């Protein structure tokens, strides 16, 4: 990608335009640095502290990077701007797509999945706007990530098919709780004596450029913590694992104005994108920055604390109906397709319908949050949810016939394993919300960050949602956790080879 974004503005124009709008950032910190990466070097810099390896962010990517950095002879320090470890990964349902795993074969008897199928599904899901080399790296190596997590004790007890997949390859722990996986990774990192610094926010990078070769090097970072502003030198490398920008309304408006006013599934103080902005003003290239995903099933119950409703419900057999009680979409199509279909319905929202046969453990948590209508009969639940019981009964009768026949001639749903026959029945009102940003800093298969001239910036690595190129226009459910863990590992292993 050139110095122009997909909207045709230069990065300099973008950075100037963002100066007044990005929460928590001053105009001075946003303005492009005229001397970014000019001749000089870390020898001339004054540092408050010198560290081996710096990791920015403590979600799945950052925690994985910390573990592999330590296990490969590094001495990483993880910087987390919030007071809690985990970032948005805590909100994840922890589904992880991988093919040819021992869990697929031994626990579920799935032998018809391959890395190639996962590769093709991912490319297709991203409208072939993905970087195929990065996709190949992910789909070939994510299997190792599952086996590694399994070895750490990750309780993968489920496999299902999520939207856009051609096989059952989404692995998840029984509770589908990202916080559990965060706890597992954090415990491993602490056992390795990895240092974590909370409430430490990265506000800038220090980049130098060799006068003879033109090679640019990331020397360190500038941070703000409870003691003030500090300059931290990274003797080996910095690994950026700071997440996306889905909670930053100004950035979302800049890159996709059609999403103005949408709610977000992200922590408001987590996915804010200021690290990406700092990288951009230091000459880092980006990929796919305009591609922002809305998740189709964010709860939409008036007066309640609405949250993301796991795609796993549809994987287990829940279906979507509109306010008329009618089906309108292939329930497990790509997220962007399902979201668009919901937005085309009356009121721009829909309902998830489930039954005893399709029961999912997450329903209990949603019930406690007041997000579920429940009834022993279909008529009871329909009336509670404000749906026409006659129309809903006809819809389910037709759908159950498709399940029995093993074919959905109307919407071509793939997994028709469970009918909706027996109470209790469950209904959850849902709408689309901003979920994931597919674009971010540009990397190669080693996790190295690329500058605007197409060259590697020495000592600068990135992994997870802060990167771009892997998912194309649309991320498939289950590919984010694999992306974070796989490229967190790759980045750390390669960063460990850097000379201090």
ChimeraX attribute file (.defattr): number of C-alpha atoms within 10 A of each C-alpha:
attribute: neighborCount
match mode: 1-to-1
recipient: residues
	/A:1	14
	/A:2	14
	/A:3	17
	/A:4	16
	/A:5	18
	/A:6	15
	/A:7	11
	/A:8	8
	/A:9	11
	/A:10	14
	/A:11	20
	/A:12	16
	/A:13	12
	/A:14	21
	/A:15	19
	/A:16	16
	/A:17	16
	/A:18	19
	/A:19	17
	/A:20	15
	/A:21	16
	/A:22	19
	/A:23	15
	/A:24	10
	/A:25	14
	/A:26	13
	/A:27	15
	/A:28	11
	/A:29	17
	/A:30	25
	/A:31	18
	/A:32	22
	/A:33	14
	/A:34	9
	/A:35	10
	/A:36	15
	/A:37	22
	/A:38	14
	/A:39	15
	/A:40	14
	/A:41	18
	/A:42	18
	/A:43	8
	/A:44	7
	/A:45	14
	/A:46	10
	/A:47	16
	/A:48	11
	/A:49	11
	/A:50	13
	/A:51	17
	/A:52	16
	/A:53	27
	/A:54	27
	/A:55	27
	/A:56	27
	/A:57	31
	/A:58	31
	/A:59	31
	/A:60	35
	/A:61	35
	/A:62	35
	/A:63	31
	/A:64	29
	/A:65	35
	/A:66	36
	/A:67	27
	/A:68	22
	/A:69	30
	/A:70	20
	/A:71	15
	/A:72	15
	/A:73	11
	/A:74	22
	/A:75	20
	/A:76	28
	/A:77	22
	/A:78	25
	/A:79	26
	/A:80	26
	/A:81	23
	/A:82	17
	/A:83	11
	/A:84	11
	/A:85	23
	/A:86	25
	/A:87	26
	/A:88	22
	/A:89	25
	/A:90	20
	/A:91	17
	/A:92	23
	/A:93	25
	/A:94	30
	/A:95	28
	/A:96	25
	/A:97	30
	/A:98	29
	/A:99	29
	/A:100	19
	/A:101	23
	/A:102	16
	/A:103	21
	/A:104	21
	/A:105	14
	/A:106	10
	/A:107	12
	/A:108	13
	/A:109	10
	/A:110	18
	/A:111	14
	/A:112	12
	/A:113	18
	/A:114	17
	/A:115	19
	/A:116	13
	/A:117	16
	/A:118	25
	/A:119	19
	/A:120	19
	/A:121	18
	/A:122	27
	/A:123	24
	/A:124	20
	/A:125	25
	/A:126	24
	/A:127	13
	/A:128	16
	/A:129	16
	/A:130	24
	/A:131	18
	/A:132	18
	/A:133	12
	/A:134	21
	/A:135	22
	/A:136	20
	/A:137	19
	/A:138	27
	/A:139	25
	/A:140	19
	/A:141	19
	/A:142	27
	/A:143	21
	/A:144	17
	/A:145	24
	/A:146	24
	/A:147	16
	/A:148	13
	/A:149	18
	/A:150	14
	/A:151	10
	/A:152	12
	/A:153	12
	/A:154	18
	/A:155	17
	/A:156	20
	/A:157	14
	/A:158	20
	/A:159	25
	/A:160	21
	/A:161	23
	/A:162	30
	/A:163	24
	/A:164	19
	/A:165	25
	/A:166	15
	/A:167	22
	/A:168	21
	/A:169	26
	/A:170	25
	/A:171	25
	/A:172	24
	/A:173	19
	/A:174	15
	/A:175	17
	/A:176	23
	/A:177	18
	/A:178	23
	/A:179	22
	/A:180	19
	/A:181	25
	/A:182	23
	/A:183	15
	/A:184	16
	/A:185	25
	/A:186	24
	/A:187	15
	/A:188	17
	/A:189	22
	/A:190	13
	/A:191	10
	/A:192	14
	/A:193	14
	/A:194	20
	/A:195	14
	/A:196	20
	/A:197	16
	/A:198	18
	/A:199	16
	/A:200	24
	/A:201	22
	/A:202	24
	/A:203	19
	/A:204	22
	/A:205	24
	/A:206	21
	/A:207	26
	/A:208	25
	/A:209	21
	/A:210	14
	/A:211	12
	/A:212	7
	/A:213	7
	/A:214	13
	/A:215	15
	/A:216	24
	/A:217	20
	/A:218	25
	/A:219	24
	/A:220	29
	/A:221	21
	/A:222	18
	/A:223	19
	/A:224	16
	/A:225	15
	/A:226	9
	/A:227	7
	/A:228	8
	/A:229	15
	/A:230	17
	/A:231	20
	/A:232	21
	/A:233	26
	/A:234	27
	/A:235	19
	/A:236	24
	/A:237	31
	/A:238	30
	/A:239	30
	/A:240	30
	/A:241	32
	/A:242	32
	/A:243	33
	/A:244	28
	/A:245	30
	/A:246	28
	/A:247	23
	/A:248	21
	/A:249	22
	/A:250	20
	/A:251	22
	/A:252	24
	/A:253	13
	/A:254	16
	/A:255	17
	/A:256	15
	/A:257	13
	/A:258	10
	/A:259	17
	/A:260	13
	/A:261	12
	/A:262	14
	/A:263	19
	/A:264	22
	/A:265	25
	/A:266	25
	/A:267	15
	/A:268	14
	/A:269	14
	/A:270	22
	/A:271	24
	/A:272	25
	/A:273	21
	/A:274	26
	/A:275	25
	/A:276	22
	/A:277	25
	/A:278	21
	/A:279	24
	/A:280	22
	/A:281	24
	/A:282	23
	/A:283	21
	/A:284	25
	/A:285	26
	/A:286	28
	/A:287	23
	/A:288	25
	/A:289	24
	/A:290	20
	/A:291	23
	/A:292	25
	/A:293	22
	/A:294	28
	/A:295	25
	/A:296	28
	/A:297	28
	/A:298	24
	/A:299	27
	/A:300	22
	/A:301	16
	/A:302	9
	/A:303	8
	/A:304	11
	/A:305	11
	/A:306	18
	/A:307	21
	/A:308	23
	/A:309	25
	/A:310	22
	/A:311	23
	/A:312	26
	/A:313	21
	/A:314	24
	/A:315	23
	/A:316	21
	/A:317	24
	/A:318	26
	/A:319	24
	/A:320	26
	/A:321	25
	/A:322	24
	/A:323	19
	/A:324	16
	/A:325	23
	/A:326	19
	/A:327	20
	/A:328	18
	/A:329	21
	/A:330	19
	/A:331	26
	/A:332	27
	/A:333	20
	/A:334	22
	/A:335	25
	/A:336	22
	/A:337	18
	/A:338	23
	/A:339	23
	/A:340	15
	/A:341	19
	/A:342	25
	/A:343	15
	/A:344	13
	/A:345	15
	/A:346	11
	/A:347	11
	/A:348	16
	/A:349	23
	/A:350	30
	/A:351	27
	/A:352	22
	/A:353	26
	/A:354	28
	/A:355	24
	/A:356	16
	/A:357	18
	/A:358	22
	/A:359	19
	/A:360	19
	/A:361	12
	/A:362	17
	/A:363	19
	/A:364	13
	/A:365	11
	/A:366	18
	/A:367	14
	/A:368	9
	/A:369	13
	/A:370	15
	/A:371	25
	/A:372	23
	/A:373	20
	/A:374	21
	/A:375	19
	/A:376	14
	/A:377	16
	/A:378	25
	/A:379	17
	/A:380	18
	/A:381	22
	/A:382	24
	/A:383	13
	/A:384	15
	/A:385	20
	/A:386	13
	/A:387	21
	/A:388	15
	/A:389	20
	/A:390	12
	/A:391	14
	/A:392	22
	/A:393	16
	/A:394	13
	/A:395	15
	/A:396	21
	/A:397	15
	/A:398	12
	/A:399	20
	/A:400	19
	/A:401	13
	/A:402	19
	/A:403	18
	/A:404	13
	/A:405	11
	/A:406	14
	/A:407	16
	/A:408	19
	/A:409	9
	/A:410	12
	/A:411	14
	/A:412	15
	/A:413	18
	/A:414	18
	/A:415	22
	/A:416	19
	/A:417	15
	/A:418	17
	/A:419	21
	/A:420	22
	/A:421	17
	/A:422	14
	/A:423	17
	/A:424	17
	/A:425	25
	/A:426	26
	/A:427	26
	/A:428	25
	/A:429	24
	/A:430	25
	/A:431	24
	/A:432	29
	/A:433	25
	/A:434	24
	/A:435	22
	/A:436	24
	/A:437	28
	/A:438	30
	/A:439	25
	/A:440	31
	/A:441	28
	/A:442	28
	/A:443	28
	/A:444	17
	/A:445	15
	/A:446	19
	/A:447	27
	/A:448	24
	/A:449	28
	/A:450	22
	/A:451	23
	/A:452	17
	/A:453	12
	/A:454	14
	/A:455	15
	/A:456	21
	/A:457	21
	/A:458	22
	/A:459	27
	/A:460	29
	/A:461	31
	/A:462	35
	/A:463	35
	/A:464	28
	/A:465	28
	/A:466	25
	/A:467	32
	/A:468	27
	/A:469	25
	/A:470	33
	/A:471	31
	/A:472	27
	/A:473	25
	/A:474	28
	/A:475	28
	/A:476	25
	/A:477	26
	/A:478	26
	/A:479	23
	/A:480	25
	/A:481	25
	/A:482	27
	/A:483	29
	/A:484	30
	/A:485	28
	/A:486	27
	/A:487	31
	/A:488	31
	/A:489	25
	/A:490	25
	/A:491	33
	/A:492	33
	/A:493	22
	/A:494	18
	/A:495	27
	/A:496	23
	/A:497	15
	/A:498	14
	/A:499	9
	/A:500	12
